[in-house]
Amino acid sequence: MCLFFISCRSAKYVDDQQALVTKIELDGISPELKESASAYISNEIRPNSPLNLTIYNLFNTKDGAYKTTNLRSVGEAPRLLDSALVDLSATQIQAYLKTKGYFEAEVTPQIQVRRKKARINFVTDLKTPYILRNVSYDIEDPAVRNIYEQQVLPTTQVKSSQKYDATNLYLERENVYNALRNRGYYQYVRQFMTVAVDTNQLDHQADLALQIQNREDSSAHRVYTIDSVYVKIVSPNEELKKPSSAQLDSARSIVYEDETQKFRLRSISRYMFVRSDDLYNQRDENLSYDRLYEMNTFRSIKISYTPVDSNKLNVQYELTPRSVMSNQIEGEFTFSSGMSGFNIGDTYSHRNIFGGAELLEVKMRYGVLFDPRLPGNLSQKIFNNDFQVGVNLVVPRLMVPFGVRSVGRYGLPRTTFSSSLQIFDQDNTYSNRYLINSLNYFWYQSENITHSYTPILLEYRLGRLNPTFAQNLIDEGYLLYVESNNREYFGLGSQYAYTLNAPKLLKKEDFNYLRLGVDVSGNILGLLSSTFDFKKNEAGERLLFNVPYLQYIKGEVDYRWYKHFGGNKQLVLRFNTGVAVPYGNNSSLLIFEKSFFAGGMNGIRAWQARTLGPGGYNREGLSESLRLNLRNLDQLGEVKIEGNAEYRFRLLNNFLGAKLNGATFVDMGNIWRLRPNELNPDGEFKADRFLSQIAIGTGFGLRIDMDYFVIRLDAGLKVKDPQFTGSDQWVIRHLFNSKSFRDDYYLTHKPDRYNFFQYNFGVGLPF
């Protein structure tokens, strides 16, 4: 508001014969056309961003007027009224409306100037739109006509009885162009298709005559076949260029030259879809560009053609590699439950390490969290330390011991070998050593269906509670918690995930999204232990190398329904549920890492992550020391049910150079234990009362859309809190006397404090 009023006063710097444009309106235009029509208004007369204009004025005014020399290039210069640009904008809007069938539309600009501030209103009289009556086709080449009738006509938008729209004609021309270029017509260009519009027959009706002409010499269009294929790896640096000569790979019919002498042809050629003896196909050319760029190995890719006779083409791939090695350092400042800290990470990358466009990544990360409530100096206020190191090797194909058909047409398949180690310590409470190794296959079944399969997932974990803390837990009756966390184990399992429509998540259209995930561990080890009679420990768990192994199955479903209402308005409904069942060797215990939690920026946003549930669990029953030490460790479950509804809309088209979107949302759900658990009284799932234990939150969010990424700020408000009972669950009624409510809560839950609002900052949409 302050920026708005400051910017309004900016007119005082404008000369008396000038006016600052403060508002533009378009009257008489339907909402579906208004946003597109406004794009034809000249940028030089659009109202300024209040912030940008204020910044400009701070540095470029003096003595109550704008400077004429020594101008600073900051902010945004004032947009002043220019009648010539106003008339030009009106003409452009009128021309746009004619492309939408309003051939008789009139746009009249009205300008109101008061106190050196101008308001412009483009008053539009659309009049009656023109409707298509007859659509005729004249295609000279019979082969081209056959392709048009089979590939284009069944889905055409150019039909009689519809309103004239030039956009449909451009789309028709593009569809004809793509259909022919994908059938070998290398020399076909868009200009061969013309459309004549006749509006003289009947009132407000138009006849169209669509024509596809032959070549300039009146001969039929030619179909081309690929003759020879040439591949050249170009050295990005002349100093690193090595002596090379073209060699023929007869097995692939490719002439190959590598100036770097670091690449194997076989690994690259599988994603070169324009191949010898095939018809020229523009789709295969675009596919080759996409997959080769997805390898993240080449900074420049060029595919060119040379005609060798009347219907033959030679194709040449020219690939310039990126830098082989790179290093990236990143850091962040974190807030959590009144604590603050930082994370710092380093990623080293080596591209093409084995000559097949493989990517090797070595990642290291260190994070620390400080608790200001702890006594002592800064080093004594460290709440936890977290060190992680990992190595990933990504191979751009499926490395399997048997042959598979090409799966690269819809996306680049990958085989990933990974290994990571985590060393975590929480002050006087808990330490964790976690080693995980995996082999993963990722591939596309179609454009919108992906599969991820991890046949081997080998884990080793060593978790230890501080002896004093562990004894305190035992003394207070929490032996089960000690047993489930103060332990060592092996895990050998596999995972699978199916995803539908992930590429559509940022699109404005109607669609459904689905992700199914299954995680199974211990079946093979269970079979081996039964066969070879593995020895057992005192708890009855079978041991592998004197360490118990895990057995569990975990499944999760994430379903979303996206509804687009035009423009930037969108409704998203989401249902997310999962269950994890320990069995066999550890039938009563599910480890911390495999448990579900509720709350957080991508879940029920009115609660901080790991501070909701399970069920009706209330931390009032814990001692003050346990509430502090078990924070974020005791609110876990084996069952999760969650639902979200979010309505998204545009707030500002220009906000600091980006687009500002808004969202209102309602989140609900909880987690539960499968069985009664001494750590979480009233936390188990029961069919007759789980509905009463559903938490409800609502809120509002801002999203700054920078095109490449989205910065998100959500404010969630608690409405119904299941840690209370009966009508007391509806905590929203205490919002306006929140101080007394929060004070009473603090007396029984110290050091936990009750917050009605939870703020979440993140990058990307929540779902």
C-alpha positions in Angstrom: 0.0 0.0 0.0 2.8 2.4 0.9 4.5 1.7 -2.5 1.2 2.3 -4.3 0.7 5.7 -2.7 4.4 6.7 -3.2 4.1 5.8 -6.9 0.9 7.8 -7.2 2.8 10.9 -6.0 5.4 10.2 -8.7 3.3 12.3 -11.0 4.7 15.4 -9.3 8.0 14.9 -11.1 6.3 14.9 -14.5 6.4 18.2 -16.6 3.2 20.2 -16.8 2.6 19.3 -20.4 3.0 15.5 -19.7 1.0 12.9 -17.9 1.9 9.7 -16.1 -0.2 6.6 -17.2 -1.7 5.1 -14.1 -4.5 2.9 -15.4 -5.6 1.1 -18.6 -8.9 -0.5 -19.1 -10.6 -2.5 -22.0 -14.3 -2.2 -22.1 -16.7 -4.2 -24.3 -14.4 -7.2 -24.7 -15.3 -10.7 -23.4 -13.1 -12.0 -20.6 -11.6 -14.8 -22.8 -10.4 -12.2 -25.3 -9.4 -9.4 -22.8 -6.1 -10.9 -21.7 -4.9 -11.6 -25.2 -6.1 -8.2 -26.5 -4.2 -6.4 -23.7 -1.0 -7.8 -25.0 -1.3 -5.5 -28.1 -1.1 -2.4 -25.9 2.3 -0.7 -26.4 4.7 -1.3 -23.4 5.6 2.4 -23.4 2.2 3.4 -22.2 1.5 0.6 -19.7 1.3 1.6 -16.0 4.5 1.3 -14.1 5.2 -1.2 -11.4 4.9 0.8 -8.2 8.2 -0.6 -6.7 10.2 -0.2 -9.9 9.0 3.4 -10.5 9.8 4.3 -6.9 13.3 2.9 -7.2 13.8 4.9 -10.4 12.6 8.1 -8.8 14.9 7.7 -5.8 18.0 7.8 -8.1 16.9 9.9 -11.0 15.1 13.0 -9.5 16.5 16.2 -8.2 14.8 19.4 -6.9 11.3 18.0 -7.7 12.0 17.1 -11.3 13.5 14.3 -13.4 17.2 14.6 -14.2 18.2 15.0 -17.8 21.8 13.8 -17.3 23.7 11.2 -15.2 20.7 8.9 -15.2 21.0 5.7 -13.2 19.9 2.5 -14.9 17.8 1.2 -12.0 14.1 0.6 -11.6 11.7 1.6 -14.4 11.4 4.9 -16.2 7.9 6.6 -16.0 5.5 5.5 -18.7 4.2 8.8 -20.1 1.1 9.4 -22.1 1.7 9.4 -25.9 -1.3 9.8 -28.1 0.4 8.3 -31.1 1.1 5.1 -29.1 -2.5 5.1 -27.8 -3.8 5.2 -31.4 -1.4 2.6 -32.5 -2.5 0.3 -29.7 -6.1 0.8 -30.6 -5.3 -0.2 -34.2 -3.4 -3.3 -33.0 -6.3 -4.4 -30.7 -8.7 -3.9 -33.6 -6.6 -6.0 -35.9 -6.4 -8.7 -33.3 -10.1 -8.8 -32.9 -10.5 -9.2 -36.7 -8.4 -12.4 -36.5 -11.1 -13.7 -34.1 -13.9 -13.1 -36.6 -15.0 -9.6 -35.5 -14.3 -8.0 -38.9 -16.4 -4.9 -38.1 -15.0 -4.3 -34.6 -14.2 -0.8 -33.7 -11.8 0.3 -30.9 -12.0 3.9 -29.7 -9.5 5.1 -27.1 -10.7 7.5 -24.4 -8.1 9.5 -22.4 -8.8 11.2 -19.1 -6.0 13.4 -17.6 -6.2 14.8 -14.1 -3.4 16.2 -12.0 -0.8 15.0 -14.5 -2.1 11.4 -14.2 -3.7 9.7 -17.3 -6.3 6.9 -17.5 -6.8 5.2 -20.8 -9.9 3.3 -21.7 -10.1 1.3 -25.0 -13.8 1.2 -25.6 -14.7 -1.7 -28.0 -17.7 -2.3 -30.1 -17.3 -6.0 -31.2 -20.5 -6.1 -33.4 -21.6 -9.4 -34.9 -18.9 -12.1 -35.5 -18.5 -13.9 -38.8 -19.5 -17.6 -39.0 -17.9 -20.0 -41.4 -20.4 -21.2 -44.1 -18.6 -23.4 -46.7 -15.0 -24.7 -46.5 -13.6 -26.1 -49.7 -10.2 -27.8 -50.5 -8.0 -27.6 -53.6 -5.0 -30.0 -53.3 -3.2 -30.6 -56.6 -1.0 -33.5 -55.6 -3.1 -36.7 -55.0 -0.5 -38.1 -52.5 -0.6 -34.9 -50.5 -4.4 -34.9 -50.6 -4.5 -38.4 -49.3 -2.2 -37.5 -46.4 -4.3 -34.4 -45.6 -7.6 -36.4 -45.6 -6.1 -39.1 -43.3 -3.9 -37.2 -41.0 -5.2 -33.6 -40.7 -8.9 -33.5 -41.7 -10.2 -35.8 -38.9 -9.1 -33.4 -36.2 -9.4 -30.1 -38.1 -10.8 -27.0 -36.2 -11.7 -25.3 -39.5 -15.3 -26.4 -39.9 -18.5 -24.8 -41.2 -20.9 -23.3 -38.6 -18.0 -22.2 -36.4 -16.9 -18.7 -35.7 -14.0 -17.5 -37.9 -10.7 -17.7 -36.0 -7.4 -17.1 -37.8 -5.7 -19.1 -35.0 -7.3 -22.2 -36.3 -6.1 -21.5 -39.8 -2.5 -21.1 -38.5 -2.9 -24.4 -36.6 -4.2 -26.1 -39.8 -1.2 -24.9 -41.8 1.1 -26.2 -39.1 -0.7 -29.6 -39.0 -0.3 -29.9 -42.7 3.3 -29.0 -42.5 4.0 -31.5 -39.8 2.1 -34.3 -41.4 4.0 -34.0 -44.7 7.4 -33.4 -43.1 6.8 -36.6 -41.1 6.1 -38.5 -44.3 9.4 -37.7 -46.2 8.5 -34.3 -47.8 11.8 -32.6 -46.9 11.3 -29.6 -49.2 7.7 -28.8 -48.3 7.3 -25.4 -46.7 4.3 -23.7 -45.0 3.9 -21.2 -47.8 2.6 -23.9 -50.1 -0.7 -23.7 -48.2 -2.9 -20.6 -48.8 -6.4 -19.7 -47.6 -8.8 -17.4 -49.4 -11.6 -15.7 -47.3 -14.8 -14.6 -49.0 -17.2 -12.5 -46.9 -19.3 -11.1 -49.7 -21.9 -13.8 -50.0 -24.2 -13.6 -47.0 -24.4 -11.2 -44.1 -21.8 -12.1 -41.4 -20.9 -15.4 -43.0 -17.6 -16.3 -44.6 -16.5 -18.9 -47.2 -13.0 -20.4 -47.0 -11.0 -21.9 -49.9 -8.0 -23.9 -48.7 -5.4 -24.7 -51.3 -2.1 -26.7 -51.2 -0.1 -25.9 -54.2 2.6 -27.9 -56.0 6.2 -26.9 -56.2 7.3 -23.7 -58.0 8.0 -25.8 -61.1 4.4 -27.2 -60.9 5.8 -30.7 -60.3 4.5 -32.9 -57.5 6.1 -32.8 -54.1 9.0 -35.2 -53.6 9.5 -37.8 -50.9 13.1 -38.2 -49.6 15.0 -41.1 -48.2 18.1 -41.0 -46.0 21.1 -42.2 -47.8 24.3 -41.8 -45.7 24.7 -40.8 -42.0 27.7 -38.8 -40.8 28.5 -38.2 -37.2 31.2 -35.8 -36.0 32.2 -35.0 -32.4 33.7 -31.5 -32.6 36.3 -30.5 -30.1 35.1 -27.5 -28.1 38.7 -26.3 -27.8 41.2 -26.2 -30.7 44.1 -26.8 -28.2 42.5 -30.1 -27.1 41.7 -31.2 -30.6 43.3 -34.6 -31.4 44.2 -36.0 -34.8 41.2 -37.9 -36.2 39.8 -39.3 -39.4 36.4 -40.5 -40.5 35.8 -44.2 -40.1 32.9 -46.3 -41.3 30.9 -48.3 -38.8 29.4 -50.8 -41.2 27.2 -52.4 -38.5 25.3 -49.1 -38.1 25.9 -47.6 -41.6 27.5 -44.5 -40.0 30.6 -42.6 -40.9 32.1 -41.5 -37.6 34.7 -38.9 -36.6 35.6 -38.0 -33.1 38.0 -35.0 -32.6 38.1 -35.6 -28.8 38.6 -39.4 -29.1 36.6 -39.8 -25.9 33.2 -41.1 -27.1 31.9 -44.5 -28.1 29.6 -44.3 -31.1 27.3 -47.1 -29.9 26.2 -45.2 -26.8 25.3 -42.1 -28.8 23.9 -43.6 -32.0 21.0 -45.4 -30.2 19.4 -41.9 -29.8 20.0 -40.8 -33.4 16.6 -41.6 -34.9 17.3 -40.3 -38.4 18.9 -43.3 -39.9 20.1 -44.7 -43.2 17.4 -46.1 -45.6 14.5 -44.5 -43.6 12.1 -41.9 -45.0 13.0 -38.4 -43.9 10.9 -37.7 -40.8 10.9 -34.4 -39.0 9.5 -36.1 -35.9 12.6 -38.3 -35.7 14.8 -35.3 -36.2 13.2 -33.4 -33.2 13.4 -36.7 -31.2 17.1 -36.9 -31.9 17.6 -33.3 -30.7 15.6 -34.0 -27.5 17.4 -37.2 -26.5 20.9 -36.0 -27.3 20.3 -32.9 -25.2 18.8 -34.9 -22.4 22.1 -36.7 -22.1 23.4 -33.5 -20.6 26.8 -34.1 -22.3 26.6 -31.9 -25.4 26.3 -28.1 -25.3 25.6 -27.9 -29.1 23.8 -30.3 -31.4 23.3 -29.6 -35.1 21.6 -31.9 -37.6 21.9 -30.9 -41.3 20.9 -32.5 -44.6 22.5 -32.5 -48.1 20.4 -33.7 -51.1 22.5 -36.2 -53.2 19.9 -36.8 -56.0 16.2 -36.2 -56.7 15.0 -38.1 -53.7 18.0 -38.9 -51.4 19.5 -37.0 -48.5 22.7 -37.3 -46.5 22.4 -36.4 -42.9 25.2 -35.1 -40.6 25.1 -34.9 -36.8 27.6 -32.4 -35.5 28.0 -32.6 -31.7 30.0 -30.3 -29.5 30.6 -31.6 -25.9 30.2 -29.7 -22.7 33.0 -29.2 -20.2 33.9 -32.7 -18.9 34.1 -31.6 -15.2 32.2 -29.1 -13.1 31.8 -28.2 -9.4 28.9 -26.5 -7.8 28.7 -25.1 -4.2 25.4 -24.1 -2.7 24.1 -23.1 0.8 20.9 -22.3 2.6 19.8 -20.8 5.9 17.1 -22.9 7.7 14.4 -22.3 10.3 12.7 -25.1 12.3 10.6 -24.9 15.5 12.3 -21.7 16.7 15.7 -23.0 15.8 18.0 -21.8 13.0 21.0 -23.2 11.2 22.5 -23.6 7.8 23.3 -26.3 5.1 26.2 -26.2 2.7 26.7 -28.6 -0.1 29.2 -29.4 -2.9 28.5 -31.3 -6.1 31.3 -32.5 -8.4 30.2 -33.8 -11.8 32.2 -35.7 -14.5 30.4 -36.2 -17.8 31.2 -39.0 -20.2 33.5 -40.8 -17.7 33.5 -44.1 -19.5 33.0 -42.8 -23.1 29.2 -43.5 -23.2 27.9 -40.2 -22.0 27.7 -41.5 -18.4 27.4 -38.9 -15.6 29.3 -39.3 -12.3 28.2 -37.1 -9.4 29.9 -36.9 -6.0 27.8 -34.9 -3.5 28.7 -33.8 0.0 26.4 -31.9 2.4 26.8 -30.6 5.9 24.0 -29.1 8.0 23.8 -27.8 11.5 20.8 -26.6 13.6 21.2 -24.3 16.6 18.7 -24.2 19.5 18.8 -20.9 21.3 17.1 -22.5 24.4 20.2 -24.6 25.2 22.6 -23.1 27.7 26.2 -22.2 27.0 28.1 -20.7 24.0 27.3 -21.1 20.3 29.0 -24.5 20.0 27.0 -25.8 23.0 23.8 -24.6 21.4 24.1 -27.1 18.5 20.9 -29.2 18.4 22.0 -31.5 15.6 24.7 -32.1 13.0 24.0 -33.8 9.7 26.7 -34.9 7.3 25.9 -36.7 4.0 28.1 -37.9 1.1 26.9 -39.8 -1.9 28.1 -41.1 -5.3 25.8 -41.5 -8.3 26.6 -43.0 -11.7 23.9 -42.4 -14.3 24.1 -44.4 -17.6 21.8 -43.2 -20.4 20.3 -46.6 -21.2 18.9 -49.7 -19.5 21.8 -51.9 -18.5 20.1 -55.3 -18.3 21.5 -58.8 -19.2 18.9 -59.3 -21.9 17.9 -57.4 -25.0 15.2 -54.8 -24.8 13.5 -52.9 -27.6 14.2 -49.2 -27.9 12.6 -47.3 -25.0 14.0 -43.9 -25.9 11.2 -42.5 -28.1 9.3 -40.9 -25.2 12.2 -40.0 -22.9 15.7 -40.9 -22.1 16.0 -44.2 -20.1 18.5 -44.3 -17.3 20.3 -46.8 -15.2 21.6 -45.3 -11.9 24.1 -46.8 -9.5 24.1 -44.9 -6.2 25.7 -45.1 -2.8 25.3 -42.7 0.1 26.3 -42.4 3.7 24.6 -40.2 6.4 26.1 -39.4 9.8 23.6 -37.7 12.0 23.9 -36.6 15.7 21.3 -34.9 17.8 22.4 -33.2 21.0 22.5 -35.7 24.0 19.7 -37.7 22.3 20.3 -39.7 19.2 22.9 -40.6 16.6 22.4 -42.4 13.3 24.7 -43.9 10.7 22.9 -44.8 7.5 24.5 -46.5 4.4 22.4 -47.2 1.4 23.3 -48.7 -2.0 20.9 -49.1 -4.9 20.5 -50.0 -8.6 17.6 -48.2 -10.3 16.1 -48.4 -13.8 13.9 -45.5 -15.1 12.1 -45.5 -18.4 9.1 -44.1 -20.3 6.3 -46.4 -21.5 4.6 -43.5 -23.3 4.8 -39.7 -23.4 2.9 -39.5 -20.1 3.7 -42.8 -18.3 7.0 -43.6 -16.5 8.3 -46.5 -14.6 11.0 -46.6 -11.9 12.2 -50.0 -10.7 14.9 -50.5 -8.1 15.6 -54.3 -8.0 18.4 -53.9 -5.4 18.2 -51.7 -2.4 20.8 -52.6 0.2 20.7 -50.7 3.5 22.7 -50.7 6.7 21.7 -48.6 9.7 23.3 -48.1 13.1 21.1 -46.0 15.4 22.1 -45.3 19.0 20.3 -43.3 21.7 22.4 -41.5 24.3 22.7 -43.9 27.3 21.4 -41.4 29.8 18.5 -40.4 27.5 17.7 -44.1 26.8 17.6 -44.9 30.5 15.3 -42.0 31.1 13.0 -43.3 28.4 13.0 -46.7 29.9 12.3 -45.3 33.4 9.3 -43.4 32.0 7.9 -46.5 30.3 9.1 -45.9 26.7 11.0 -49.2 26.2 9.4 -49.7 22.8 10.8 -46.5 21.5 14.2 -47.4 22.8 14.0 -50.8 21.1 12.9 -49.4 17.8 15.6 -46.7 17.6 18.5 -48.0 19.5 19.3 -50.7 17.0 21.3 -52.0 14.1 19.9 -53.6 11.0 20.4 -54.7 7.4 17.8 -54.2 4.7 17.7 -55.9 1.3 14.6 -55.1 -0.8 13.2 -53.5 -4.0 11.0 -50.6 -5.0 8.7 -49.8 -7.9 6.9 -46.6 -8.9 4.3 -46.0 -11.7 3.6 -42.3 -12.6 0.9 -41.0 -15.0 0.9 -37.5 -16.5 3.9 -36.1 -14.6 4.9 -33.9 -17.7 1.5 -32.2 -17.5 1.9 -30.9 -13.9 2.7 -27.3 -15.0 0.2 -27.2 -17.9 -3.1 -25.3 -17.8 -5.5 -28.1 -18.9 -7.8 -30.8 -17.5 -6.0 -34.0 -16.6 -5.5 -36.6 -13.8 -2.2 -37.4 -12.2 -1.5 -40.7 -10.5 1.6 -42.1 -8.7 1.7 -45.6 -7.3 4.7 -46.7 -5.2 5.6 -50.1 -3.6 8.5 -50.7 -1.3 9.3 -54.3 -0.2 12.2 -55.5 1.9 13.3 -58.8 3.4 11.6 -61.4 1.2 14.9 -62.9 -0.2 16.6 -62.8 3.2 13.5 -64.4 4.8 13.7 -67.2 2.3 17.4 -67.7 2.9 17.1 -67.6 6.7 14.4 -70.3 6.5 16.6 -72.4 4.2 19.9 -72.0 6.1 18.4 -71.5 9.5 20.1 -68.2 10.4 20.8 -67.8 14.1 18.6 -65.5 16.3 19.2 -62.9 18.9 17.6 -62.6 22.3 14.6 -60.8 20.8 14.0 -63.7 18.4 15.2 -61.8 15.3 17.2 -63.8 12.7 20.6 -62.4 12.1 22.8 -61.8 9.0 26.4 -61.2 9.9 25.2 -60.8 13.5 22.8 -58.0 12.5 19.0 -58.3 12.2 17.5 -57.7 8.8 14.3 -55.8 8.0 11.0 -57.2 6.6 8.2 -54.9 5.7 6.0 -53.8 2.8 5.0 -50.2 2.1 2.5 -48.9 -0.5 1.5 -45.3 -1.3 -1.0 -43.8 -3.7 -1.0 -40.1 -4.8 -4.0 -39.1 -7.0 -4.7 -35.6 -8.2 -7.5 -34.0 -10.3 -6.6 -30.8 -12.2 -9.4 -28.7 -13.6 -8.6 -25.6 -15.8 -11.2 -22.8 -15.8 -9.5 -20.7 -18.5 -6.8 -18.1 -18.2 -4.8 -18.7 -15.0 -7.6 -20.2 -12.9 -7.1 -23.8 -11.9 -8.6 -26.1 -9.2 -6.5 -29.1 -7.9 -7.9 -31.9 -5.7 -5.5 -34.4 -4.2 -5.9 -37.6 -2.3 -2.7 -39.2 -0.8 -2.8 -42.4 1.2 -0.3 -45.1 2.2 0.3 -48.0 4.6 3.5 -49.6 5.8 3.3 -53.1 7.4 6.3 -54.6 9.2 6.2 -58.4 9.4 8.4 -61.5 9.8 11.7 -60.6 11.4 10.4 -57.3 12.8 6.7 -57.8 12.9 6.0 -55.2 15.6 8.4 -52.4 14.7 8.7 -50.1 11.7 11.9 -48.1 11.5 11.9 -44.3 11.7 13.0 -43.9 8.0 10.1 -45.9 6.6 7.4 -44.3 8.7 4.9 -41.7 7.5 4.7 -38.2 9.0 2.1 -35.4 8.6 2.4 -31.7 8.1 4.9 -29.7 6.2 5.0 -27.5 3.0 3.7 -30.3 0.7 1.1 -31.8 3.0 -1.1 -30.3 5.7 0.4 -26.9 5.7 -1.1 -25.5 8.9 1.2 -27.9 10.8 5.0 -28.0 10.7 6.4 -31.3 9.4 6.3 -34.1 12.0 4.2 -32.2 14.5 0.7 -33.7 13.7 -0.6 -37.0 14.9 -0.6 -39.9 15.1 -4.4 -40.1 15.6 -5.4 -38.2 18.7 -2.0 -38.3 20.3 -1.4 -35.4 22.7 2.2 -34.6 23.9 0.9 -33.4 27.2 1.5 -36.8 28.6 5.3 -36.5 28.1 7.6 -34.9 30.6 9.1 -31.5 29.7 12.5 -33.0 28.9 11.0 -35.7 26.7 9.0 -33.1 24.8 12.2 -31.3 24.0 14.3 -34.3 23.2 11.7 -36.3 21.2 10.6 -33.3 19.1 10.1 -34.4 15.5 10.9 -38.0 16.5 7.7 -39.3 18.3 4.9 -38.3 15.8 5.2 -41.0 13.2 2.8 -43.7 11.9 2.3 -46.6 9.6 -1.0 -45.3 8.0 -1.5 -42.0 6.2 -4.6 -40.4 4.8 -4.5 -36.9 3.4 -6.6 -34.8 1.1 -6.0 -31.3 -0.3 -8.0 -28.8 -2.3 -6.3 -25.8 -3.9 -7.7 -23.0 -6.1 -5.0 -21.1 -8.1 -5.4 -17.7 -9.8 -3.4 -14.8 -11.2 -2.9 -11.7 -9.0 -0.5 -9.6 -11.0 0.9 -10.0 -14.5 4.0 -8.0 -13.7 5.5 -8.2 -10.2 9.2 -7.3 -10.1 9.5 -8.7 -13.6 7.7 -11.9 -12.7 4.1 -13.1 -12.5 2.4 -13.1 -9.1 -0.2 -15.9 -8.6 -2.4 -16.6 -5.6 -3.9 -19.7 -4.1 -6.5 -20.6 -1.4 -6.4 -24.1 0.0 -7.9 -26.6 2.4 -5.8 -29.5 3.7 -7.0 -32.4 5.8 -5.7 -35.7 7.1 -3.6 -37.4 9.7 -1.3 -40.4 10.3 -2.0 -43.4 12.6 -0.3 -46.4 14.2 -1.4 -49.8 13.0 -1.4 -51.1 16.6 -1.6 -49.5 20.1 1.8 -48.0 20.9 3.0 -47.0 24.4 4.8 -44.0 22.9 1.6 -42.6 21.2 -1.5 -43.1 23.3 -4.7 -42.8 21.2 -2.6 -43.0 18.1 -3.8 -46.2 16.6 -6.1 -46.5 13.6 -9.7 -47.5 14.4 -12.5 -47.6 11.8 -15.1 -46.2 14.2 -13.1 -43.1 15.1 -10.5 -42.2 12.5 -12.8 -39.6 10.9 -13.0 -37.7 14.2 -9.2 -37.6 14.2 -8.9 -35.9 10.8 -7.0 -32.6 11.1 -8.2 -29.6 9.0 -6.3 -26.6 8.0 -6.9 -23.8 5.5 -4.9 -20.9 4.2 -3.7 -18.6 1.4 -0.5 -18.7 -0.6 1.5 -16.5 -3.0 3.5 -17.9 -5.9 6.1 -15.8 -7.7 6.4 -17.4 -11.2 9.9 -16.7 -12.6 9.2 -19.0 -15.7 12.1 -21.2 -14.8 11.0 -21.8 -11.2 8.3 -20.8 -8.7 9.0 -19.2 -5.3 6.2 -20.1 -2.9 5.0 -18.7 0.4 2.0 -20.4 2.1 0.3 -19.3 5.3 -1.7 -22.2 6.9 -4.3 -21.7 9.6 -5.3 -24.5 12.0 -9.1 -25.2 11.9 -9.5 -28.6 13.6 -6.8 -30.2 15.7 -7.2 -33.9 16.6 -4.9 -33.7 19.6 -7.9 -32.3 21.5 -11.2 -34.1 22.1 -14.9 -33.3 21.3 -15.7 -29.7 20.4 -12.3 -28.6 21.6 -10.8 -29.9 18.4 -12.3 -26.9 16.5 -9.5 -24.6 17.6 -10.5 -21.9 15.0 -13.0 -20.6 17.6 -10.0 -19.6 19.8 -8.3 -17.6 17.1 -9.5 -14.2 18.4 -8.7 -14.9 22.0 -5.5 -16.8 21.0 -3.3 -15.3 23.7 -5.1 -16.9 26.6 -5.5 -20.2 24.6 -1.8 -20.3 23.8 -0.8 -19.4 27.3 -2.9 -22.3 28.7 -1.4 -24.7 26.2 2.1 -23.6 27.1 1.5 -24.4 30.7 0.8 -28.1 29.9 3.1 -28.6 26.9 6.2 -26.6 27.7 8.5 -26.0 25.8 6.0 -26.6 22.9 4.1 -23.5 21.9 0.8 -23.5 20.0 0.8 -21.6 16.7 -2.5 -21.0 14.8 -0.5 -20.0 11.8 2.2 -21.9 10.1 4.3 -20.2 7.3 5.9 -22.3 4.6 8.5 -21.1 2.2 9.6 -23.2 -0.7 10.5 -23.5 -4.4 8.0 -25.2 -6.7 4.3 -25.9 -6.4 3.2 -28.1 -3.4 1.6 -30.6 -5.8 
